[in-house]
Amino acid sequence: MALPVILAGAGAMGRAWLAAIAADPAVELAGVVDLDLDAARRAAPGLPVGADVVALAGQTGARAVVDVTVPEAHHPVTTAALLAGLPVLGEKPAADTLTRALSLCAAAEASGQLFMVSQSRRWNPHLFRLRAMTRSLGGVVSAGTDFFRAPRFGGFRERMAQPLLTDMAIHAFDAARFVLAAEPVAVTCRTWNPAWSWYAGDACAAAVFEMTGGARYVYHGSWCAPGAETSWNGTWRVNAEHGTATWDGDHAPDGPPVDEPESPYDGIAGALRVFVTALGTGDRPMGEIHENIPSLAMVEAAVRSSERDRPVLIDEVLGDAYAQALAEEQHPAVRAALTSWPSVRAALALG
């Protein structure tokens, strides 16, 4: 029997998710939530619509939520759904701040419900092949992603303080953790905005991350770079003890031959299928909120490094975010879950 789901958010990404839901026989759309009810009706003619996720789920019998709202709405929408007993598949970032993402970790614990973040590019079969090649090359010295595009989205992205880092670079940061099988330790980052940029905030960034195991991951990108644009996945190079692997972001990577199965999933359709499967098996999927937090921590640490003109430890931003989460949390069960953590690293199983 198909899983009835509520889609929260009827914007551009909401329409992409509508197509993914319609194409997957394991799910069915029960209704659409948006503050703009007319937009919700246009997105799903004939289906129930509303402005409140929990209320519409109760009305329709939906048993899960796909949260595709703007980043600032992720925390209230997802928290309400989780605490109402509804598992959530959410668009990245998990929340608009690391503090609120830690609150969502605790809300998932308090509710016992799955909250999975759709880092859709993690499911790219070529990325799985690049990871296998990287493992075969021995000790990694460095890995890097170049990302250069010139999209004109309009809307909230063009008003963000750090549009490239907070809305796009998180894909590459998350993929780097996956490819290197390593976690971030520290970062040095600079961001800037050229005179011709159509973004209010910094649309260019260069960051160097120290990763566990000693490798360095280097990200260099721009969202106002017309001309020779890269893939939306960027272009990648991994330098290691026994050779090199490269990926243009669109086609199969180049490197040593490997004999490992590729991901059977891809993109947001893959994330949706993994989410539904995890609900059936109880297994923890990639992108589960605790596992996803370090990717958002990389973003926040990179932003802080640029703002303060110094290297920043990942543990610094995790610790500050945890202290703020404790100070701000109002829900008793969520606060109790936060208080129970021996440390943020222990809660996230980072060792």
N, C-alpha and C positions, 0 to 999 in steps of 0.2 A: 504494500500500500504506500502511495506517495506521501511524503512528509509535507503537510501544509505549512507554508511560511508566510510571514509578513515582510514586505520590503519597506524599509524606512528610508525615504529619500527618493524623489522623483526627478532629480536633475540629470545631467549628462551621464554620470556614472551609474545612476539608477537605471537609466534606459539600457545600458550595457548589461547590467545584472538581470534586467527583465528578460533579455534575450537568452542569457545563460540558464535562467530558471525554466523558461519555456522549452529549452532544448534538452533538459534533463528529466527523464521519466521518473527519477527517484524523488522529485519534489513537485509541488504544485503551488501556484501563487494563490493565497487566500485573500489578500488585500494589500493596499498601498497606503503608507502613512507619509504625510508631508504637511508642513504648516500652511502651504499653499494648496488648498483642497482642489482647486481647478487643475493645478499641475498634476496632482495625484489622479484625478479623473481622466486627464488626457493620456497619462501613462498606461492606465489599465481600464479602458472603457468597460462598463458593466460590472466591475468588481467593487466590493466594499472599499471605502476610503475613510480616512480619519486623520486626526492630528495627534493622537495618543497611541503609542505602540501597544501598551498593555490593554487598553480598552478595546482596541480593534482585534487583538488576539483573542480576548474573551468573547467578543461578539461572533467571531468567525470560526473559533476552534483551532486556530493556528497553534502549532507546537514548537516553532522556532522563529528567529528573527534574523534577517539580513540587513545590517545597519550600513547604509551608504549615505548617511547624512554628512554635512560639512564637519571638519575635524572638531570644531568647538562643541558640536552636539553629541559627539561620540560618547562622552562620559555620562551625561544624564540619560540618554536613550538606552545605552547598553546596561547601565546600572539598574534602571527601572525594569528592563526585560529580565535580567538575571535574577533579581530579587523576587520577580513574579513567577519564577520557575521556568523561564524560557531560555534555552541555549541560544547563543548569538554567534553569527559569522559576521565580522566587521571589516570594512575597508581600512587600509592603513591610512594614517598612523593609528595605533590603538586609541590614542587620545591626543589632544592638542598639546599636552605637557606630560613630562615623565611623571610628575606628581600624580596627575589624574590617572595615568596608566597603572601606577602602583595601586591606587584605589580600586581599579578594575580587577587587578590580580586578587585583591582581598575580597572583592564582591563575588568573584567566581568561587573562591574558597568558601565564603560564607553561605552561598546559595547551593553549592555542589553542582553548578551548571557549567557546561563547556563554553568558554569564550575563545574563539579562534580568530586570529587576524589573517586576512587574506593578503599575504605577501605573494601576490600571484606569480611574480617572475621566478620565485623559488621552484615552481613546478615545471619550468622550461626543460624539456628533455636534453637540450644542448648543454644546459648548466650542469645537469647530472653527469654528462660525459666529461665536461671540464673538471668537475670534482674528481672523477675517477682517474683522469690523466694526472691531476695534481698529486693524488695519492701515490701514483706509480713513479713519480719523479724524485722521491726522497725529500730531504729537508728543504723547505721553501725559504728562499732569501727574501723575496718580495713579490707582491702582486699589485696590479694596478688597473684602474678603470678610467678611460677617457670618455667623457659624455658631453657632446656638443649638439644642441638643438636650438630652434628658434620658434617655439610655438606661441601663438597669440590666443590664449584661452579666454581672456576677459574674466570678469567675476572675481571670486575671493583670492585666487592664486596671485593675481597681479597686485593685490593689496597687502600680501603677507610681508612680514619683516625679513624673512629668509626663505623665499619661495623655493629655490633650488634645493637647499639642504632639507627643509622640512617636508616638502611635498614630493620630491623626486629622488634625491640622493639616498633616502632610506632604502629604496629598492636595491641599489648597488651595495650599500653597507650590509644589508641582510644577506645578499647573495655572497658577499665576501666571507662572512661567518660560515656559510654553508660550504663554499668551495675549499676554504682553508681548514675547515673543522677546528676553528680556533675562535677565541673570544677576545674582545677589545680590552686593552689595558690602559692606553693613554692616547691622546691626539694633540697634534699641533695643526691649526687650521687658520686660513685667511679667507675672507670673503670680500667682494667688492661689486660695484655696480657701474658699468660704463655709461658715458653720457647719453648714448643712443638707446639705452634700455627702456622698455615699456613697462618694467616692473617698478613698484615703489620701493621694494627692498632689494637686497643684494642678490643678483642673478648669477653670480660667478663665485666659484669656490675652489680652493686647493687645500687638501687635507692629507696628513700623514698619520696613520694609526699604527701604534705598536700593538701586536697581537700576542696572545699566549703562544709560547713556543719560540718567540723571538722574531718571527717574520714581521715585515712592514707591509701595510696595505696603503696604497696611494690613490687618492681620488682627485681628479682634475676635471672640472666641468663648467658649462655655461648654458643658461636657458635663453640667451640672446645672442646666438652665434650663427647668423645666416651664412650660407655657403656650403662647405663640405661637411654636412651633418653626419653624425654617427647614427648607428642603430639606437632605438629607444632603450635597448639594453646596454648601450655603451660598447666600447671595444676593450678587450681584456688581454693581459699578458701575465703569465705566472713564470717566475724565474726560480729554478730550484737546482739542487745538487747534481741531478743527472740530466738536466735539459730544460726545455721551455715548452709551455703550452700557450696557444693564443686562440682568441675567439673574436669574431667580428660582430657578435651579438645577434646575428640573423641566421647564420648557417652553422653546420657542424664545426666544432673547434678543431684546430690543428695541434697535433702533439703525438706522443707515443701511442701505439695501438693498445686498446684496452678491451677486455671481454667482460663487460658488465651490463646488465639490463638498464635501459633508460627509464625515466619516469613514464608511467602509463598516462599521466595527467599533464595538463598544460593550462596556463592562464587562470582566469577567474572561474572557468568551467571546471578546471581541475580542483581548485580550492573548494568549490561547492561540493563536488563529489567526495572529496576527502572529508569534509565536515560531516556530511550525511553518513558516510561509512563509520566515522569515529563515534557518532551518536549510537550506531548500532552495535559496535564492538566494545566501546568503552576505552579504546586505546587513545593515548595522547598523540594528537597529530602535530606535525610541524606547523608552527604558527600559533599554537596554544599560547595564551597570553603570557605565562611565565617564561616560555621559551623565546617569545618575541621581544620581550622588554630590552635585552641588550642592544637590539638594532635601533630602538628609539633612544636609548642612552647614548649611542654613537652620535646621533643627530644633535642631541642636547649638548653633549660635550664639545662637538665641533663648533656649534654656535657660541658656546661660552668661551672657547679658545680664541675665536675671532674677536669677540667683544672685549676680552680682557688682555689680548695680545700676549698670551703665554700658553705653554702646554697645560693640558687638563687631564687629570686621572678620571677614568670611568667611575671608580669607587667614590670620587668626590661628588659627582653629579648624582649617583645613586643614593649616597648618604644624605645629601641636601634634599633630594626629592622625597625620601622616606620621612625625614623630620617634618617637612611641610605637609606631607600626606597625613601624618599623625595629628598635626596641629589643626588641619582643616576638616578632617572627616567628622561628619555629623551622624551617620547611621550607626547605631550601636553594634550591630553584628559585623559590619565591615570594619569598624574601628577595633573590635575585639580580634578579628583575624589579623589586622595589621600589627596589633600589640603582641600577638603570639609569635611573631617572627623572631628567631634568635639573631638574625641579621638579614639584610637584603640579599646578600650573596647566597646565604643558606636557603632563603625562600625561593630564589630563582634557580637553585641547584647549580650554582656557578662554582661551588667549592669554597 
